[in-house]
């Protein structure tokens, strides 16, 4: 991430849990399997769980322990996908007030 001038040194991963899914208005996952797993654990959250690549109909590959090219591919896929979300959210004023949480 330093290559892109992004400091993640203070980042602390947290596990998804009941409290987190209940307080979130929108949950973005990287893959269809992650979406299905969350829906199976917390069925009441259906309808607010989407893949990051939802609008592009794509899963985002996890680059963990892969080479730099895999990281760059995933990074670009995330950027491209989030641009689509930004367009959708920008077009819907009521969505701008939603609460977002980070999960890793």
C-alpha positions in Angstrom: 0.0 0.0 0.0 3.0 2.3 0.6 3.5 2.2 -3.2 0.2 4.1 -3.5 0.9 6.4 -0.6 -1.7 4.6 1.6 -0.7 4.1 5.2 -2.4 1.0 6.7 -0.1 0.7 9.7 -2.9 1.6 12.1 -5.3 -0.9 10.6 -6.7 -3.5 12.9 -8.8 -6.3 11.4 -12.1 -7.2 13.1 -14.3 -10.2 12.7 -17.8 -9.8 11.4 -20.4 -10.5 14.1 -24.1 -10.0 14.9 -23.5 -6.5 16.3 -21.7 -5.4 13.2 -24.2 -6.7 10.7 -27.1 -5.3 12.7 -25.7 -1.8 12.9 -24.7 -1.7 9.2 -27.0 -0.4 6.5 -24.8 -1.8 3.6 -22.4 -4.7 3.7 -20.0 -5.1 0.8 -18.2 -8.5 0.2 -15.6 -9.5 -2.3 -17.2 -12.7 -3.5 -20.5 -14.4 -4.0 -19.5 -17.1 -1.5 -18.8 -14.4 1.2 -22.3 -12.9 0.5 -24.0 -16.3 0.8 -22.1 -17.1 4.0 -23.1 -13.9 5.7 -26.7 -14.4 4.6 -26.6 -17.9 6.0 -25.3 -16.7 9.4 -27.6 -13.6 9.6 -30.6 -14.1 7.3 -32.2 -10.9 8.5 -29.4 -9.0 6.7 -30.5 -10.2 3.2 -31.1 -7.2 1.0 -28.2 -5.1 2.4 -25.4 -7.5 1.5 -23.8 -7.1 -1.9 -20.5 -7.9 -3.7 -18.2 -4.9 -4.2 -18.3 -6.0 -7.9 -22.1 -6.2 -7.9 -22.6 -3.6 -10.7 -19.9 -5.2 -12.8 -21.1 -8.7 -12.1 -17.7 -9.9 -10.8 -16.0 -11.3 -7.7 -12.8 -9.7 -6.4 -10.0 -12.2 -6.0 -8.3 -12.2 -2.6 -4.6 -11.3 -3.2 -3.4 -12.5 0.2 0.0 -14.2 0.0 0.0 -13.7 -3.8 2.5 -11.8 -5.9 2.3 -8.0 -6.6 0.5 -8.5 -9.9 -2.4 -10.3 -8.1 -2.5 -7.5 -5.6 -2.6 -4.9 -8.4 -5.3 -6.8 -10.2 -7.5 -6.9 -7.1 -6.8 -3.3 -6.3 -7.9 -2.2 -9.7 -11.0 -4.4 -9.6 -11.9 -2.8 -6.3 -11.3 0.7 -7.6 -13.4 0.0 -10.7 -16.2 -1.6 -8.7 -16.3 1.2 -6.1 -16.6 3.8 -8.8 -19.8 2.1 -9.8 -21.0 2.2 -6.2 -20.0 5.9 -5.9 -22.2 6.7 -9.0 -25.2 4.8 -7.5 -24.8 6.3 -4.0 -24.3 9.8 -5.4 -27.6 9.4 -7.3 -29.5 8.5 -4.2 -29.4 11.2 -1.5 -31.0 9.0 1.2 -28.1 6.5 0.8 -25.4 9.0 1.6 -26.4 8.9 5.3 -25.9 5.2 5.6 -23.5 3.8 8.2 -20.5 1.9 6.8 -18.3 -0.5 8.8 -14.9 -2.1 7.9 -14.5 -5.8 8.2 -11.4 -7.8 7.2 
